[in-house]
Amino acid sequence: MMASERRIDAHTHFTPLKFLDFAEKLEGRPHPLTPNLKSRRALIDVNRRIQVLDETGIYINVLVPVPWIEGFPKVYADKALAAAAAKVMNDELAAVVAAYPKRLLGVAILPSIDADAMVAELRRAVRELGFVGAYVAVGPTAKRMDHSDYDHLYKALVELDATLWLHPSRPPFIADYTDEKLSQYYEWQLVGWPHDTTSAMFRIVMSGVFDRYPTLRIVTHHHGAFIPLLEGRMRNVWPTLEVLGLPMPTAISKPYVDHFRNFYCDTAASGFVPKALELAVDFFGAERVLFGSDAPFDSRDGQIFIAETLRSIDAMAILPPTRTAILSQNAARILKLN
C-alpha cells in the first residue's frame, strides 16, 4: 500500500526524556508539566506509540516534540543554551524515528531566539536527520511571526522544500483580566491557544510573507483556529474600517482575507466536531486540510483524540475523495511520501 493510501496523522506529539532532563538542569528547576508528560506512556515510549497506531489503524505519525524551548526562559534567552537544547531534542527525536522509520516522521524544534542558529538547526534537521520540517511556538511570550528574524526561516524553508508547523504556547501566568495574576478556568489554553494561532496567522499574512514566499507551507493547529469561523467578519469589517479612515498597515492586495487561504490546517479538535472541520475545508480548500489528532494528550494515550477525530472526518458532509485526501493524500503530497 502506498503512503498516500495510509492514514497519516500529521500532528501528534512526543517528548524525549533526555531533552526534558537536559533543559531542566540548565533552567535550574523542573518544568511545571513534567509530571503530566511523564505520565503518558505513548508520549515518551516509542514502542507504546506504535502499539497505539496499530490499535487505531494509523500508519504514520508526524511527531511534533514538546515541550518547546520557550517554556524554559533561562535556556531560551541564552543563544548558546537554546541552540544546545534544540540539538539535544532533535537528536533524541531522530533516534526515536530511526527505530520505526516507516511509521514515524520528525519535526524539528528550533532555537528561535537567534536567526542564524535557527536556520542552521533547520538545515541540519532536514538534511542530516531527515526531518520533514520544523515548528515554532506562537503566543504572547514567543517571538512574533512578523519579526525580521523569521524571514530567514521562511526563506530557508522554501529552499529546503520543508514544512513549518505552528503550535500555540500561551502560559497560564498571562492573566485574562488586569486585576488577576493568572488565567482562570483554563481560559489560557482553551481560548488563548486558538487566539494565539489566529494572531500568528494575522502577522504572517499582513506582513506579506506569502507574497514574498508563495510556495511556503505552514500548517496551523486546531483546524485553522478562529480564521474559518471569522471569514465573513474579516471580509466585511476591514473595508468598513478603511472607509472610516483607518487603513490597514499592510501592502498586500485586497481582499485581505483571501491570503489566509495559503495556510494548511490540521483537524485536531479534541472531540467530535464535523461541522467545524467542514468550515475548515470550505475556507482552506480540501487539498489543504490534513488529518491531525493532537495525540496522545488525552486520558487514554491518544486513543480518544484519534477516535473522535476519525469519527468527525467520517461524519463530515464531504465526498469520499475529499475524505481520502484529508486522511492521507494531502500529507503524503506535501511531505513527499509518495
Secondary structure, 3 states (H helix, E strand, C coil): CCHHHCCEEEEEEECCHHHHHHHHHHHCCCCCCHHHHHCCHHHHCHHHHHHHHHHHCCCEEEEEECCCHHHCHHHHHCHHHHHHHHHHHHHHHHHHHHHCCCCEEEEEECCCCCHHHHHHHHHHHHHCCCCCEEEEEECCCCCCCCCHHHHHHHHHHHHHCCEEEEEECCCCCCCCCCCCCCCCCCHHHHCHHHHHHHHHHHHHHHCCHHHHCCCCEEEECCCCCCCCCCHHHHHHHHHHHHHCCCCCCCCCCCCHHHHHHHCEEECCCCCCCHHHHHHHHHHHCHHHEECCCCCCCCCCCCHHHHHHHHHHHHHCCCCHHHHHHHHHHHHHHHCCCC
